[in-house]
């Protein structure tokens, strides 16, 4: 059984995950990572549909490269247990921007980025104990 901790007020509560839950989390992370490696890779490779999409957004092709780097970097982070939380947080922010862009700039359905946002939020929630552990002050000299 895997244990991590989270704070609720001033008490520490264990976040317990059984084996099936841990396997499910990894399946979700790997699936999400593969989707974003593909999506980010197509942006970086200059796939014609990505070039056209970012042309329609109207910010410039540099934004396609930035978005692709964020997506690929976050996908790679999802494969590393100590970085998975941070990759998922970056994807949450990216998908919030994608939803806003779909609705307010492109005028199309935000269904795909909304589903990806939910998947990234599941990973963030499941790994929230890592953020608490990361934010604790470290003892030791500098």
N, C-alpha and C positions, 0 to 999 in steps of 0.2 A: 504494500500500500504506500502511496506517495503522500508525503506531508509537506505542506508549506504553511506559512502563517499570514494572517491579515489582521488589521487593526479594526476594532469596533469601539470607538471611544478610547479608553486607556487600557482595555483588555486585549489580549492576544487570543484569537480564535483559530483553531486548526482548520485548514481547508483540506478536506480528505477527498481523495479520488481513488476509486477502486480500479482494478486492472482494466476492466472494460471501458471505464471512463477515460483512462489514460490512452488506451488504444484509439478510442473515438476521437479524442483531441488530436492525436497525431495524424489520423486519417484526414480530419478536417484541415489541419495545417498543411499537410502534403498536397491535398487537393487545391487549397487556396494558393499555395506556392506555385504549383504547376500552372494554374490559370494566370497568375500574374507574371510568371516567367514568359509565358506565351504572349500575353497582352503587352507587357513592357518591351519584350524582344521585338515584337512587330512594330512598335513605335520607334525603337532605336534603329531597326533595319530599314525604316522608311517604306513600309508597306503602303501601297497606293491608297488603300481605304483609310489608313491612319493619317497620311499626309492630307487627304481631302477633309477628314474630320477636323483636324487642327486648323486647316484653312478656313473652314466654316466657323470655327470658334473665333478666329480673327485676332488672336494675340500674337501669332507668329510661330514658325516652326521650332524655334528655340524651346518653346513651352512643351512641344512634343518630346524633345530630348530630355528635358527635366522630368517630365511625367514618367517617361520610360525608365530613367535611372532610378527614380523613387520606387517604381513598381518592381523592377528587377532586384534592387537592393533589399527591399522589404521581403520579397519572395525568398531570397537567399537567407535572410535573417530568420525566416520561419523554420528553416531546417536546423538551426542552431538553438538548442534549448535555452541557453542564457540570453539569447538575442530575440527569441520568438515574440516575446511581449512587445518589444520595441518595434519590430517589423509590423506587427498587427496594429499598433497605435498609429504608425505612419500610414498604413493602408486605410484606417478609419478616417483620418484627416483627408487623404486623397479621395476617398469615395464620397465624403461630404462635399468636396469641391466638384466632383464629377456629377453628383446629383443636382447641385445648384446650376452647373453648366448645362446639363440636359434640360432642365426646366426653364431657366431664365434666358439662356443664350440660344440653344438649339431648338427649343420648343418641342422636344420629343420625350417619350416615356423614360423615366429614370429607373425602370424596373431592374435592369441588370446591375447598375451600380448599387441599388438599394439592397439587392440580395447579397452582393459581395460585401457591402457594409455590415449586414447582419452577421455574415460568416466571420468577418474580422472582429466584430464585437464579441462573438462567442469565444474566440481565442483570447481576447483581452480579459474577458470575465474569468475564464478558466485559469489564466495565468496571473491574475491580480495579486496573488501572494508574493510573486517575484518583485513587483513594484514596491510593495511595502518593505520587503527585505532589502531591496536596492537603496531605498531612501533612508534607512537607518544609518546613524553616524557610525563610522568605523573607529575602533579603538586602535591606538598605535601612533607612533610619532611620525612626523613628516620632516 
